[in-house]
Amino acid sequence: MTKAEVTIFWFRRDLRLHDNAALYHALKAGKPVLPIFIFDTAILNALEDKQDKRVEFIYSVLESLERELNEMGCSLKVMHGKVEEVFSRLLEDYLVHSVYCNEDYEPIAIDRDACIAKLLHQKGKQFFSYKDQVVLAKDEVLKDDHSPYTVFTPYMKKYKTVLNSFFLSSYRVKKYFKNFIQYKSEKWPSLQDLGFVKSHVEFVPYKLPEKIIFDYHEKRDIPGVYGTSRISIHLRFGTVSIREVMKRAMQLNEKWFNELIWREFYMMILYHFPHITQRAFKPAYDAIPWRNNEHEFECWCSGNTGYPIVDAGMRELNQTGFMHNRVRMITASFLTKHLLIDWKWGEAYFAKKLMDFELSSNNGGWQWAASSGCDAAPYFRIFNPSEQTKKFDPQMHYIRRWVPDFESFSYPTPIVDHKFARERVLKTYKKALSNVDF
């Protein structure tokens, strides 16, 4: 294989050529750029479901990227293995000058990148990473004393004062496309080679539904209508530019704009408080004595709790890999407050099933529901599934779609009485938190 000096661009959570920060810098540096993607065995081996829709979605996106690159006489090099071993092979096969990638703020990703940076530096190579999956990251929105915010509203207000056109500027990647290395890729590992089977998920380029965004503040909480953007999976895998999305949000709907800021708030929290992946953000809440009844947890997972709005959400999740955000809050509240099951159990189940799973937002949502997170719902806020149904699905359009059997004799009776569950959780939390100053 040729030993011409090359720059490697490493695709991760930024699966697009357009307005890609690190790709722009890699191409602009002037050396031939070899684009790569690594199916990391450390991630794949941890996935229990070998028909995982996310793996096939990624594979479909990569095929789309390959078609774009082929038009320029280039190819995407797709590799499979332990990341460190893959880079060791690349260093043997190519005269690598430097590696470029976009930042990832999850603790495991930070450790992985530090490992690769160390390997490269030991070989005299350079490692560059850039902000791309958020508009404002890490330390760009801080309190006046330079400490991180832990409450959303003041964070949001400060965010809006910091945000300006500089942060929203697009990277003109196309200008440097000529610097992609010209070669034809060898055969990729198939889904079967990766240990997965087809689930018939296809990547379709995202088009922002502007009419829906315009009405977002009015319809976002109604699960029975198409009232949300459905953009989360594309933000998760970077098939869209957050900068372009944020610009349109500012023009179309402030409520949706604020929701995008929530996403960046949770990423900032994860970066500054990585312990939340293992423990409660508020340490006192680790003292909650969860019941953790396995039978009840299975009823929740399968959508057989006897509460139609909860069961509709869980069945939608299991069948599609998606759940409406309002219903995510209802199902999470039900698991933690009605059943007194550890939020980490629910967080892990969502992590397995959600197509748009993003560690920071998933963790933030679950700790919000359990009242253990930053700026979370107070512990005495307990969603009443019946009232939530009356308010957000009064005609039961959503419930009838996902729980057509809810009026049949075969439908289960409620797993727990709401009034009893409410009194039980209030007593449990109050006792566990008796020494906490609220």
N, C-alpha and C positions, 0 to 999 in steps of 0.2 A: 504493500500500500504506500502511496506517496507520502513523503516526509516534508512536504511544503508546510511552512508555518501557518497555523490556522487559529482562529478564535472560535470557541465553542459557545453557542447559545443554548441554555438548558431550559426548555419549556417545563412548567409545573402547573401553577394555578393561573395561567395567562395564555390560554390556548387560542391565540389569534395573532395575525400579522399586523393588523391595524392598530395604531396608537398604543404601542407596546413599549414601555419605558426602557427596559434593559435591552430589548432587541434593537431599538433605535441606537442606543449607545454602542452596542456590539458592532453593528453594521457601520456606524459612523467612524469607528476606530480605524477602519480601512483595510484590515486583513481579511482574507476569505473567511466567511462565517459558516460553520457547520452547525445546523440546528439539530438538537437531539431531544428525545423524550425517553425517560426511564420508567418502566413498570417496576416499581420497587417491591421486592419480595417481602420486605419488612411490613409493608402495608397490605399487600395482597394476601399474604399468609394469615393475616389477622381477620380476614373477611370469611365468616362462616358460610354465608350463602354463595354458592358457586354460580348462581344465576344473578349476581349482583348487577342491578340496572346501571349503577354508576360506572362500572368498569366498561360495559358496552357503550355507554354514552361517551366516555373518554375516547374509546377506540374509534367510534364514529366521527368524533371531532377531529382526531388525528388523520383519518382518511380524507376528511375535507381539507385540512391543512396541506396534506400531501399533494392533493390536486392543484391547489394554489401554487405550491412550490414548483411542481412539475412544469407549470406554464413558464417558469423562469429558468428552466433547465436544472433545477435543484431538487433535492429530496430531503425528507426528514429521516434521520437515523433513529430507529426505535430499538431500544435495548431492554433486557429483562434480567434482573438480578439484584444483588445487594449493591447499593449505590456506590459505596467505597470501592468495591471490586470492579464495577463498571468503569469508574474513572481511572482505575489502575490500568485497565485494558486500553482505554482511550489514550492514555499517556504513552503506551507502548506502540500503538498503531499510528499516532499522529504526532507531529511536532507542534504541541499545543503552546500557544503564547499566553492565552488567558481564557478564563471562563466567566460568562456573564449570566445572571439570572435575576429574577425579581424576588423581593423579600417575601418571606412567609413568617407570620408572627406566632405560630403555634409552637409550644415548647419543644416538641419532638423535632419539628422542622428546624428550629434555631440550633438545636444540638447537631442535627445532620449537616447543616450548612457550615457550622464551625469545624466539623470533622473534615469536610471536603476542602474547606479553605486551608486547613492545616496541612493536608496531604499535598495540595498544590504548592503551597509556600515552601514546603520541604523540597520540592522538585524545582524551585525557582520560578514557579508560574504565579500568575496573578488571578485573584478572585474578586469580582465586582458584583454587588447586588444593589437593586434600586427599588424604590417605592412604586407600586403599580396597582395593587388590589384595593387600595383606599386612596382617598384624596388627601386626607390629613392623618398622619400616623404617629405612633410612639409619643414623642415629646413636643409635637407641634401645637397641641391644645392643652395647656397647663394652667393651673391657678397662678395667681400673682407671686406666690412663694415657690413656684416651680414644682409643686407636687401635683400628682394626677388627680383629676376629678373623680369622685365616686358617686355623684348624683347627676342624673342626666340633664335636667333643665338648665342648670348653670353651665354645664359642658356645652350644651347646644347653643346657648347664647354666646359663649366665648368662641365656639366654632365658627359661627356666622360672622363674627368680627374679624377672625383670622383669615377666613376664606376670601380669596380674590382671584382675578383672572389668571395670575401666574400659575396657581395650583390647578386650574382647570384647562390649561393649554394642552393641546394634543401634540403628540410626538409624530413628526412627519417621516414615518418609517419608509414609506414608498420611495422617497428620494434616494435611498441608499440600497434598494433591492439589488442593484448590480453587484454588490459585494457578497451575496450568497455564494458559497462554493458550488461549482458546477460539477455535479456528479449524479449518477443514478444509484439509488439506494438498493442494498441487498434486500432479500425477502424479510419481511417483518415476522416476529413471532405471532402466531394466530391466537385467538381467544382461547382455543383449546390448549395451546402451548402454555398459556398463562394459567391454566387450571380452571377456566370458566366456560360456561355454555351460554348460548344466545338466549336473550330474554326479549328480543325484538324491539329494542329501544333504538331510536334513530335520532341523530342530531339534525335539528332544523334551525338554520340561522334565525336569531331573535329579531323581531320587529316590535318596537315599543308601541303598545296599544294606547295611543294618545287620548282617544275619547274616554277610555276607561280610567286613565290617570287623571284626566280632567275632573271626573266624577268620583275620584277615589275616596275623598273625605265623606261622601254620602253613602257609599256602598261597600266600603272595605270590610265591614264587620258582618256582612250578610253572606254566609257560606253557600246559600242556594243559588247565587247569581255569579256571573263572571265579573267580579268587581275589584280584582287585584291584578297586579302587573304580571305575575308568574315569571318574574325575572330572576328569582333567587338562585336557581340552578346555574344560570348564565353568569351571575356574579361569582358564584362559588368556583366555577372552573375558568373564569376569565374569558369567556367567548364574547363578551361585550366589554367596552371601555367604561370603567366607573366614572372617568372624567366627563365623558360625553353624556352618560346617564344623569349625572348630577346636574349638569348644565340644563338639560331638558326638564328635570324635576323642579329646578328653581323657576322655570318659566311656566310650568303647567299646574303644579299643585304643591302648596307649602306643606300640607300634611304628609304627602308622599316624600317630599324632600326631608322632612324630619325623621321619617322612618329609615331613610338611607343613612342619616346621621346616627341613629340608634345602632345600626350595624357597625359603624366605625367606633362608636363608644364602647361596644362590647369587645371589639378587637383591641382597643387601647387598654381596657381593663385586663384582658387576658395577658397582654404583654407585660404590664406592670405588676400583676398579681397572679403569676402562673400557678400558685397553690390551688386555685379554684378548680383545676382539673381533677383534684383528688379530695378536696375538702370544701366546706362551706366558706363563702367569702366572709361571712360574719362567724367567727370561731365558736361563739356560744351555741350556734344552731347545730353544731356537731354533736351536741348532747341530747338531741331529740331521740327518744327511744322508739324507733320505727317498729311496726308490727311485722312487716315483710312476710305476709302470708303468701306462699307460693301459688296456691290455688287461685286466690283472688287476683294475683298478678297475671296469671295465665288468662283469666276471664277478661281482664283489662286489655291484654295484648291482642286477644282474638276478637274483641268487640262483642263480648257477651256479659256485660255488667247489668243489663236490665234498664239502663238509662240510655234511651235512643240517641241523644245528641252525642254522648260519649262514644257509644258503639259505632255511630256513623263515622266519626272521625277516625277511629282505629281501623275500621274496615276500609275506608278510603286510603289510609296510609298503607295498609297491607297489600291492597290491590294495585295501587298506582305509584307509591313512593312519594306521595304528596299529601299534605293536610293543610286545610285553610288555617290561617294564623289565629283567628278568633277561637277556632275549635282546638288548636294546639294548647291555648291557655286553659280551655275548659277541661280537656283530657288530663293535662298536667296537674291542674288543681284537684281534680277528682282522685288521681292516684295518690298524691301527697297528703291531701287533707281528708278526703272521705275514707280512703283505705289505709292511711298512715304507712305508706310504703316509701322507702328511701328514694329521694329524687334522683339519685345516681342510677337506680335501676331503670327508671323511665328515660333518663338521659341516654343511657347505653342502648335502650331499645330504639329510640328515635335515631341514634347514630347509625344503627344497622339498617334502618328502613328508609330514611329520608334521602331522596335523590339530591336535595339541596343542602345536605348536612354540612354545617360549618361549625366547627368546635366552639368558637366564641359566642355566636348567637344561640346555639343550642344550649350551651351551659348557662348563658345569661337568662334565657327563657325559663329553664327549669328551676334555677335558683330564685328567679322572680316568683314563680308559682309557689315554691316551697317557703318563701319569705326569708330565705337564708342569704340572698345575693345583695349586691349593691343596688340601692334605690329600688328595693323589691316591694311587692305588695305587703302590707302589714299582716302579721300572722293570723289576725282575726278576720281577714278578708277571705271568705270561703265562697266560691261560686256555687250557686244553687242551679243544678242542671236544668230543672224545670223552668226556672225564671229566665235562664239564658236562652232556652228554646223559645219561650214566649216573646222574648225581646228580639232575637236574631233569626229565628226560623219559624215564625208564627204559623205559616201555612204548611210547614213541614216538608217543603220541597227538598231540602238537603237530606233530611232523615229518610224520606221515602225513596230517595235515589240509592242510599247506601244500606238502609235497614228495611227492605220491603216486608220483612216478616214481623215488624214490631207490633202489629195488631193481631198476630196469629197466636194460637194456643201454645205453639212451640217456643215462642220468644220467652227468654228467662225473666223471672221476677227480679226486682232490684236486689242487687247483691248486698246492699246495706241501706238502711233507712236514713234519709238525709238529715232529719232532725237529730237522730241518735249520733250520726257520724260527726255532725257539727259540734255537738256538745262534747263528744269524746276528744276531738282534735284540739278544741279550745282548752280543755282541761289538761291535756298532755303537753301542749306547747307552754301553757302558763306555768306548769310545774317545772318543766325543764329549764325555762328561762326566768325563773323566779328571782334570780340574783342579777339579772341584766337591767341596766338603767336605760329605758327607752326615752 
